[in-house]
Structure formats: C-alpha cells, structure tokens
C-alpha cells in the first residue's frame, strides 16, 4: 500500500499514457489526410498568440536580476586601495572575466597592512559571480575607519565591485581610486544565487559573449562563435546582467512555439493538432530549462527546426526559395554549434531520397537534378561556409585581423582543429553524465543548480524531458517506423530521419555526454506526437479526448515539476515523495 501511495503519480501517468495509445486505430488501416483548414487563418493566429504569450510570461518570469555591476577593472599586476568609513565584517566581491588570484589586506593607517584574506582564487568557475568573504572576527570588532588593499598575485582577472558590510549587514561607505570597484555598491545582493550570478555553463558562454562585445580574446573556443554573438544582443539591450545574458536564449525558446505550430500545420493541417503539439512543446521540461540558461544549445535547436521546416516545404511544394532558406538556416545553426552538422546530414539524406524517388518514377530527370545540385552547392555549402567564416569576426577583432587576410583564415582553421581535438579526445567524469540510451528513457537528468534554503527547503534546477513527451514520444517513434516501412508514409519517414540524424551520431561517441544533448531530438518527439494526434484525428471520431487528455497530462506534469525546473523552494519530503520517480533522478538527494 505504501508503494502505491509513494508512486501514485508516476503510476497514474503510465496508466494515462497507456490509455492514450489505446485511442490509436489499427495502423494497417490508418490513413493520414491533409486535415481541415481554416480559410482566413484567424483561429491559427489566435492559438499561436495565446500559446506563445502564456509560455513567454512563464519563461521570462523570474529569469534573473536586471541589475549587476557593469564596469570592470582589469587587475593584472596591480593593486587597488579602498578607504572605508569603518571596519568591515564581510566583503562581497563581484568577479568579472579572466582568471587569477588576489591577496586582500587591511590597514589602520594605509601604510602597514595585515592579512584579511591570504588567497582568493578567481578560477574559470568563479567568473561573473558574487562571493561572500567574511572578515576575521577581530577585525569586525575594531572601531573607526580603515583601508583595504586588493592585490592581484597572478593571472589577468577583472573585478566588478567590492562591497563591504558591517555586522548588521549594512553597506559601509567606501571610496577607491580604481573607480570601477566602488561605483555600483547598490547592486550587491544579500547572497549569491542564480538570480544574480552565473551558474553551470554560463561561466563559459555569458563571459564569452561579454568578451566578444568588448574586443577581448575569448576564453571559451570549444564551439563556434555565433551563439555567443546572439547572446550578446540581450546584453546590449539589458546590460551585463543575468537577465541580459539569458534574454536572447529565452526569446529563441519562445519563438520555437510559433515555428513548431507552423511546422505541424504544414505537416498535418487543421488547428487542433498544431495547437496541441505546440502545447506539448511549451510544457516540456528540457525546453523550459535549457532555453532559460545562457548556453548555446537553444540557438542550434531553433535553427534545426527551421532548416527541417523549409526542407519539408520544398519537398512537399517544390518551392525553391524554401530550399534556399533551409540552407541558410543550416549555415546559421552550424555557426552556433556542431550539432547542426548532424541535422545537415539528415537533410542530405532527405534530399538524396527525394531525387532517387524521382529517378525511379520519372524520365529525363537528370538535367533538373544537376541544376538542383548546383543550387544546393551554393545554399548548403558556399553560403553556410561564408556565414560560418564571418561568425569569427569577433575573434579577428580581438586580434586586429582583417576578415579576408591569411592570418584570419589560419585563425579560423586553427579553431576547427582545436574543436575537433577537444571534443573527440575529451576525457572526464561527471556525477550527472549519461549515455544516449539513458536519454531515450529519461533515466539520468543533469542537475544544473542546487541550494538549500534557510528553512530547510530545497532549490534545484534539473534538465530532463517531460515524462509524457519522453515516453509518449518514444512510442510515437515506433508508430513512425511502422508507417514508414509498411505503409511507405513519407511524412513518417521524414520525421524519423530528422530524429535519427540527431541521435545516431551520439551512439558512436565515447566522450562525456549529458541529457541536454537530447534536446534537438525532443523537437522531433513533439512532431512525432503530432503525427500520432493526426492519425487519431483522421481515423477516430473521439480522437480529441485522447490527444487533449495527453496534452493536459503534459501540462499538469509541468505544473507539478515547476519548482524543480525553476529553483523555487520545495520541502525535501514533498519533492522526494512526489517528484523523484526514478532512483537516478537527482532532484533531491545528491549523488557526488
């Protein structure tokens, strides 16, 4: 009885998933139509606006602080002396980019100093974060003003702000010749949190976006530059703040909804199937978490959706402009992250299958094939290569290189060899790493953030798929496989190739991998579920109860797990009982 109570929610979800698939008619008799279409499109527009608006509010809500130090002092080989009105009990230090170390000392007269903190290390993990450094108790009890000297002991670190507080937590008046260290005292929070500082891989990508904007040679060069350039747009709008460096990725996550709606509309027609499928995407855990953190995966997935959308438009409507757009979005995606090269391989397979089919069915098709191949050489090779090449302009600007000089070309090529070597030879371990077969079953999420509240509550951010999408979508793949092989259904084959293009490369990769590498596949799971919805719509009168019920369960699970996706406080016993469905889910207990 206790087991049933503890696992009531996952058991109920499994039962509802089973009931959903009982609504699928016999596949050997199923037919897929274009679906009913609204003529004026007003209902489509209403659905898109409603779904996008609700999701946008949820995604941007509590995204991060909009204030943070904006001026930074380069500290390489230098010191800064700060005069205080009284002795401090605590120092809040906001670190900028760069890496190095500091020695912090305190003095009564500004001449003779004693240690405040012998060694503060600003390593790659410490950038763009607030650090609380308590003062020794003896210093805190002294009366009168004092001087604090911060000296760089090695490296080239930048500092954003030094805020001193008394024992009551009040900010102490401070002045410094190095103005950047004491000019934004009001930005200091009570303590570090993800709202005011970087977390997980933001330490690489947010910092690199800032470096691109300021003409500094980037620290993170293990991925192409365009994703960080796009991230810089949010920083330009909202400053170098957590909200700023997360804004563009979140916006792209919001824009994935209308793109998905239009994709489903093109595939299956109607209004209900696109609306329900888009709602499934909006309630996916991975989509929500991954687009709200300042990493580059969001941009890659966004462009993958677009390149496959326009490839489908070309395949189904023979629109040459759509093929051109598919190639352009391929180039933009590849300039963000190499996962788009896998997607490009899938596009190549679809293109070849299209022409093989035409060669079998038509005569005198060779001239058209040659012309189309030449067209693709321009839009899938030459133009993407140009986009990729020009994405390195911030690298060249930092080194004062002309875009078409030999040195610039050598710099770009050198980075390609470095990236290939880095990713192919990466040897490391991580407590939340996982393999491709674990992604398919939601076995091992990745924990991005953890904090314990003052009242014992837990704050977590875990990245994994909504169980409804993960497990329901996995079953949908088998439907696609059957329809593609035995019914020769081209839409099923199209979606299956898109999914496999993103998954199969990881089967042969031995390096460290994580659940977020499944993010591109999740987009195709949504489309696969849309396919199942459409099969039900076209072959079962009461289909809306099944598809609508599945979508409602997906939304309900999102609401249930929301605290664990957004670092909202939740009681440990509540999370452990209701949200930890598998022993490998790191939502409460920590596996270190």
N, C-alpha and C positions, 0 to 999 in steps of 0.2 A: 504493500500500500504506500509506504514511504517513497519507494522508487517511482511509482506512478505520479505521486504529487510533485516530487522533485523534477520530473521530466514531463510534466503535463503540457507545457508549451511546445517543446520540440515534437512530442508525440502527436499533438493536435496539428502542428504544421505538416508533419509527414502524412497524416490522415487526409488533410485537405489537399495536399499535393497529389495523393493517390486518387482522390475524388475528382480532381481537375482532369486527370488523364483518362478517367472513365468517360468523360464527355467527348473524347476523340472518336469519331466514327472509324469503321474499318478502313484502313489505309488503301487496300486494294480497290476500294470503290470510291475513294475520295476524289473530288475534282476541285481545282483552285481557279476561281474566276478573278476578273479584274476588280470586282467589288463595286458596290453602289457609289456613285459620285455626286457630290453636291455641285450644282452648276455655278453658283456665284462665289463659293469659297468663304462666305462669311462665317459659317459654322466652323470651318477649319481654322480661320483666323482667331475666332473666339476661344477654341480649345487650346491653340498654341499660346495665346496671350495668358490665359488662365493658368495653364500648367507651368509656363515659364515664369510668370510673375510670382506664383506661390513658391516655386523652388528657389528663385532668385532671393526672395526675402529670407528663406531658411538658410541659404548658403552664405549670404553676406552678413547675416545677423551674428554678432559677437565674433567677427572674423579676426580681430586683433586691434590693438591700440592705434590711434591715429596721431599720437604724439610720441616722439622719441628724439634724442639728440641728433641734430642734422649737421653740425660742424665737428670735424675730427682733426686732431693734432697728430702729425707724424712724429714719433718719439725716438726714432732710430738714433742711437748715440747721444741722446740729450736728456736733460732733466727739467722738471717743472716744479717751482716752489709755490705753494698755496698758503696764503695767510688766513688764519681762522680767528673768529671772534672768541671762541672758547675751545676747550679740549673736546675731541670727539669720542663718542662711544662706538660709532660704526662708520664705515666708509662704503658707499655704494658706487661701484666703478662700472661704467659702461664702456665695453671694449669695442673698437672698430675692426677694421680688416688688418691683415698682416699677422705675423707671429713673432713672438719674442718673450722676454721676461722683464720683470720690474723688481726693484728694491724700493720699499716705501719706508721712509724715516720721519721722525717727529722731533721738533726742537722748540725750546722755550724762547730762545733769543734769535733764531735764524742763523746761528753760527755753528754751534755744536749739536749734532744730531744723534739720536738713539734709534734703534730699530722699532718700527711699527709693524712691518711685515717683511721678513728677510727675502722671501722669494714668492712672487706671484707669476705664474706661468700663463701666458696668453697663447695657447696652442690652437690648432685648427678647429677644435671643438668649442673654444671659448669666444669666438667672434660674434659681434652684434648681440651681446647679452649683458644683462645686469648681473653683477656679482656683489653679494653682501659679504663684507670683510669686517668682522667685529674687532674693535680695538682692545688691547690688553686692559684688564680691569684697573690697573694702577693709573694708566693714562686717563681713563674716563673720569676718575675721581679728582683729578687736578683742576684747579681754578684758573681763570684767566685765558688769554689768547695764546696761540701757538702757531708754529709753521710746520707744514708737511711737505716733504720733498719726494717726488716720484721720479725715479731714475731708471732709464732703460739699461738693462745689463747685457742684453744680446738681442739679435734679430732686428726686424723693422716693423714693430707694432704701431698701430694707430689707436689713440684713445678718444672717446667721445665726450665723456663727462665724469667728474669726480664730485660726489655729493656726500657731505659729512653730516652726521646726525648726533644729537645728544642722547642721553639715556632715556629721555621721554619720547624719542623718535622724531623730534623736531629738527628741521634743517638748520644748520649753523651757517651764518653769513661767511662768505669766502670770497677772496679775490686772488687773481693769478695773472701774471704777465702773459702766460700762454692762454689767451682768451677762450679758446675752444673748450677748455676743461671746466670752466665755471660760468658759462654763459647761458645754460639751459637747465638750471637747477630744478625748475618746476616739473621737468619731465620724469623725475625719479619716481618709481613705484615703491610700494611698501616692500615688495619682494619679487624675485624672479618668477615669471610664469610664461606660458606660451603666448599670452596676450601682449607681452612687452618685449619678447626676445625671440631669437631663432630657436627652432627645435628640429631634430632629426636632420635630413639632408639640406635644410635651409641654410645650414652653416656653410655649405658649398655654393649653392645656386643664388641665394639672395646676395651673398657677398660678391659673387662674380658679376651679377647684374650691376651692382654699385661700381665695381672696378671698370666695367665697360663704359658706364656713363662718365667716369672721371679720368679716362685715358690711362688707367693703371693696368699693367700686365696681369692677366687673370691667374688666380691660383688654381681653379678647377678647369682642367683642359681635357677631361676624360669623355666629354660629349661635345658635339658641335655647338656653335655659339647662339643660334637663332632663338632657342628657348629662353636663354637669359636676356637676350635683346628685347624680346617681347615682355618679359618680366619687368624690364626697365621702364616700360610705358606706364605701368602702375606707380612706379617710384617717382616718375616725373610728375604724375598727377597728384599724388598724396604724400610725397616725401619718402625718405628712407625710414619708413615705419613698418611695423608688422602688417598693418592693413595695406600699405602701399606695395610691399613686395609680394603679398598674396592676392592682390586685386586682379591682376590680369588672368592668372590661372583660374580663379573663381569665375571670372567673366566668361572665359572659354568653356568652363564646365556648364554654365548657364546656357550658352549658345549651342551646346551639344543637343539640347532638348528640341529646339525647332529644326535642327538638322536631322535628328532622328525621326521626328514626326514626318518631315518631308520625304525622307528615305522610305519609311513604312508606307506612306501614301503612294509613292511611286511603285513600290513592290506589290501592294495589296489593295489599293484604292480604299474608298469608304472614309468614314470618320472615326468610327468606334475602334477599329483595330489600331490605327496610328495613335489615337488618344490613349488607349490602354497600354500600348507598348511604351509610349513616352513616359507614362506614369510609372511603369516598372523601372525605367532608367532613372527617373527622378528619385525613386525610393531605394536605389541601390546604395549599399554602404560604401563600397570601394569608390564609386563615382563621387559621392559626397566628400569623403575623407581626402581622396587623392587630389581633387581639384581645389581644396582649401589649403593645401600646404604648398609652399613655394618651391616646387620641384618641376622638372620639365616634362614629365610623362603626359600631363594633360594636353599639351600642345601637340605631341605626337599622335595621341588618340583622336583628337579633334580633326587633324588633317587626314588621318586614316579613314575616318568616317566620310569625309568629303571626297577623297580620291575614289573610294568604292561607290559612293553615291553617283558620281558623274561617270564612272565607268559603266555602271548599270544603265544610266540614261543613254549612253552611246550604244550599248549592246541592244537595248530594247527599242530605241527610237532612231538609231543611226544618225545622231546629232554630232557632227564633227567638233563643234565648239565644246561639247561636253567631254570628249576625249582629250581635248587640249587642256581643259580645266583640271581633269584628273591628273594629267602630267604635272601641271603647275603645283597642285596641292601635294603631289608626291615629292616634288623638289623642296617645298616649304617644310614638309614633315621630316624629310631626311636631314635637313639642316638644323632640325631640333634634336632628333635622337635617331640612332641607327635602327630602332625597331621598325621604322617606316621602310627600311630596305627589305625587311621580311614581307611587309604589306605589298611593296612593289613587285616582289617575286610572285605573289598571289595574283596581282594584276596581269603580270606577264603570262601566267598560266591561263587566265580567263581569255586574254587576247588570242593566244595560240589556239585554244579550243574553239573560239569563235571562227577563226579562219579555217581550221580543219573541217569544221562542220560545213562551211561554205564550199570548200574544195570538194567535199563528198557530194553535196547536193546541187551545185551549180557548175556550169561550164564557163570557160573564158573568164575565170575569176582572178587569174594571175596578175593582170595589169592593175586591178583595184588593190590587190594585196601589196604590190610593190609601192604604189602611191601611199597607202596607209602606213606601211613600214617606214617609208621616208618621213612621213608626218610624225610618227612616233619617235623617230630618231631625234627630231627637233624638240618635241614636247616632253619626252620621257628620258632623254639623255642630255642633249645640249643645254636646254633651258634649265633643268634641275641642276646640272653641273655648274651653270653660271650662278644660280641662286645660292648654291652651297658655297661656291668660291667667294662670293661677295659677302656672305654671312661672317666672314673672317675680318671684315673691315675694322672692328674694334681691336682685334689683335694687332693689325697693321698700324692703327693709330697710336697704340701704346708704344710701338717700336719706331714710329715715324717712317713707315714704309709706304711707298706708292702702291696702289692696288694691283697694277699690272707689271710690277718690277720682278726681276728674277728672285730677289730676296723674299718678296711676298709669296711667290709661288713655292719657294723652298720651305717657308714657314708653314704654309697650308699642308704641303705634303708631309712634312715632319710631324705635324699633329696627327695626321691619319695613321702613320706608322706607330706613333705613340699610343693612340687609342686602341688600335688593334692589338698591340702587345699587352697593354694594360688589361683589356677585357678578356683576352684569351689566356693570359697567364696569372690572373688574379687568384691568389691562394690565401684564404682567410676563413675564419669561422665566426658564426654569429648565433646567439641563442634563438633568434626568430627566423632563421633561414628556412627555406622549404624548396621542394622539387616540383616539377611541372605536374606530376600525378597527384600531388597533395593540393595544388591549386584547384584542380578539377572537382575535388570533393570538399573543399573548404576546410581542410584538416589543420593547417597551420597558418593563422593570421600573423601579421607583423605588428608589434607594439611600437608606436611612434612616440608616445608620451605617457609618463606616469608621475603622479604626485599624490601625496597623502594630505588631506585637509586637516585643519586644526581639530576638528571634531571627530576624526577617525574615518571620515568618508573618503572614498577613492575617486580620483580623477584620471581618466585614461583616454587615449585615442588609439584604436586598433583599426588596421586596414584589412578588410576581407569582404567578400561578396555577401549580399543579402542571401540567406539560405534559399529563399524562394527562387531567386534568379539563378543561383549556382546550381542547385539540384534540379529545379524545374527546367532550366536551360540545358543542362546536360542530357536530360531525357529528350528534350526537343531536338538535340543533335542526332539522336538515333532516328527520330522521325524524318529529319532531313536526309539522312543516309539512305533510309528505305525508299523515300520518294525519288531521290536522285538516281539510285541504282535500278530499282524495279519499275518505277513509273517514268523515268527519264525526265524528271521535272527540273527545268533549267534554273528556276529561282532557288530551289533547294540546293542544287549543285553550286550555284553562285555563292550562297551564304556559307556553305560548308567549306568551300575553298578559302574564303576570307578568314574563317575561324582557324583552319589548319595552317594557313600561312603564318599566323601569329603564334601558334602553339608549337608546331613541329620543330622549328629551329632550336627551341629550348630543350627538346628531348636529347639533343646531341651535345649540349653544352654542360661542361663539368664544373664550371666556376660557381661561386656563391650566388644563389638566386633567392628571390623573395616573392611573397604573394602579390606585390604590386606589379610584377612582370606579367601577371594575368589580366591586367587592366584592359589592354586592347582586345583580348578575347571576349571580355564582358560585353563590349559593344555588339559583338556578333551573337552572343547569347540572347540579348534583347531582341535582335532581329529574328533569331530563330524562334523565340517565343511568339513574336508577331506572326510568323509563318503558321504556327500551331493555332493561334487565335483565328487566322484567316481560314484555315482548314475547317475549324469548327463552324465559323460563320457561314461558309458556303455549303456545309453538309449536315448541319443540325439546327433545328428551329430554335431550341432553347440555349443556343451557344453563349449568349451574353451572360447568363447566370454563371457559367463556368469561367469564362475569361474575366468577367467582372469580379467574381469571387477570388480568383487568383491574384488579381491586381490589388484588391482590398487587403488580402493577407500580406502581400509585399509591403504595402503602405503601413499596415499595422505593425509589422516587424521593424520597419524603420523607426516608427514612433517608440517602440519598446526599447530598441538598442540605442536610441539617440544619445543618451548620456555617455555611452561608451564610444561614441563616434565624435564627440564634441568636447570632451573633458569637462562635462558637467558633473557635479558631485552626486554620488550614489552610495548608499550604505553597502559595505562589503558583503553582508549576508544576503542582501537583495540581489546584488549582481551575481554572486556565486551560485545562488539557487536558481535564478530565472534566466541568466544570460550566458552562463558557461555550459553550453550544450555538450561540448566535447572536452575531454581532459587536456587536449593540446591547445585549447583556446586560452590565450594569456590575458584574459580580461580582468582577472582579479589576482590570482596567485602569480608570482613572478618566478620565471624559470631562468635563473642565472647560474 
